[in-house]
Amino acid sequence: MRFAGGFLLALAQLLLTLLSLYTWVIIIRALISWVSPDPRNPIVLLLGKLTEPVLKPLRRLVPPQMTGGIDVSPILAILLIQLVRYTIIYSLSPAPRLF
């Protein structure tokens, strides 16, 4: 039983780490988009491939035309990632608390 519990905690920690890294990937993509990068740059292409599957549906949900031309999909994605992270954290903690 201890092995299964430890394995579950290790998987949860791995998932939390991956979600944190993905948050940073979204932030980096948003920052790079402000400076009009070369669209053929391998880093820009990689960031696009990693983030577009999440950002595209959010862009359809809240199109930039609704927000004055500002793309808020990275903000929404980060908020959703944080919601998932805190759900995992609170579901694994013995006594959930707000702060």
MIGU-515353 format. One record per residue (C-alpha): x, y, z; residue number from 0; residue in one letter. Coordinates in steps of 0.2 Angstrom, whole numbers, always signed. Example, Ala and Ser with C-alpha at 12.3 -4.5 7.8 and 13.67 -1.06 7.14 Angstrom:
# residues 2
SITE    px    py    pz resi resn
SITE   +62   -22   +39    0    A
SITE   +68    -5   +36    1    S
# end
This chain:
# residues 99
SITE    px    py    pz resi resn
SITE    +0    +0    +0    0    M
SITE   +14   +12    +4    1    R
SITE   +22    +9   -14    2    F
SITE    +5   +13   -22    3    A
SITE    +3   +29   -12    4    G
SITE   +21   +35   -15    5    G
SITE   +19   +31   -33    6    F
SITE    +3   +41   -34    7    L
SITE   +11   +56   -25    8    L
SITE   +26   +55   -37    9    A
SITE   +14   +55   -52   10    L
SITE    +5   +70   -45   11    A
SITE   +21   +79   -42   12    Q
SITE   +27   +76   -60   13    L
SITE   +10   +82   -66   14    L
SITE   +11   +98   -56   15    L
SITE   +29  +101   -62   16    T
SITE   +23   +98   -80   17    L
SITE    +9  +110   -78   18    L
SITE   +21  +123   -71   19    S
SITE   +33  +121   -85   20    L
SITE   +18  +123   -98   21    Y
SITE   +13  +139   -89   22    T
SITE   +30  +146   -93   23    W
SITE   +30  +140  -111   24    V
SITE   +13  +150  -113   25    I
SITE   +21  +165  -104   26    I
SITE   +36  +165  -116   27    I
SITE   +26  +163  -131   28    R
SITE   +15  +178  -126   29    A
SITE   +31  +188  -123   30    L
SITE   +39  +183  -139   31    I
SITE   +23  +188  -149   32    S
SITE   +25  +206  -143   33    W
SITE   +41  +208  -153   34    V
SITE   +36  +201  -170   35    S
SITE   +48  +187  -171   36    P
SITE   +53  +178  -187   37    D
SITE   +39  +165  -190   38    P
SITE   +52  +153  -197   39    R
SITE   +63  +153  -181   40    N
SITE   +63  +135  -174   41    P
SITE   +60  +141  -156   42    I
SITE   +44  +151  -162   43    V
SITE   +38  +136  -172   44    L
SITE   +41  +125  -157   45    L
SITE   +32  +137  -145   46    L
SITE   +18  +137  -157   47    G
SITE   +16  +119  -159   48    K
SITE   +16  +117  -140   49    L
SITE    +4  +130  -136   50    T
SITE    -8  +131  -150   51    E
SITE   -18  +116  -146   52    P
SITE   -23  +124  -129   53    V
SITE   -24  +142  -135   54    L
SITE   -34  +140  -151   55    K
SITE   -50  +133  -143   56    P
SITE   -49  +148  -130   57    L
SITE   -47  +160  -144   58    R
SITE   -63  +153  -152   59    R
SITE   -72  +155  -135   60    L
SITE   -66  +173  -133   61    V
SITE   -61  +180  -150   62    P
SITE   -49  +195  -150   63    P
SITE   -62  +205  -159   64    Q
SITE   -73  +204  -143   65    M
SITE   -58  +211  -132   66    T
SITE   -53  +226  -143   67    G
SITE   -40  +216  -153   68    G
SITE   -31  +209  -137   69    I
SITE   -28  +190  -137   70    D
SITE   -33  +185  -119   71    V
SITE   -31  +166  -123   72    S
SITE   -14  +165  -114   73    P
SITE   -22  +173   -98   74    I
SITE   -37  +161   -99   75    L
SITE   -25  +146  -102   76    A
SITE   -14  +150   -87   77    I
SITE   -30  +152   -76   78    L
SITE   -36  +135   -81   79    L
SITE   -19  +127   -78   80    I
SITE   -19  +135   -60   81    Q
SITE   -37  +129   -57   82    L
SITE   -31  +111   -62   83    V
SITE   -15  +113   -51   84    R
SITE   -24  +118   -36   85    Y
SITE   -38  +105   -38   86    T
SITE   -24   +92   -38   87    I
SITE   -15   +99   -23   88    I
SITE   -31  +101   -13   89    Y
SITE   -37   +83   -18   90    S
SITE   -21   +76   -11   91    L
SITE   -19   +86    +5   92    S
SITE   -26   +79   +21   93    P
SITE   -35   +95   +26   94    A
SITE   -39  +107   +12   95    P
SITE   -37  +125   +17   96    R
SITE   -40  +141    +8   97    L
SITE   -23  +150   +12   98    F
# end
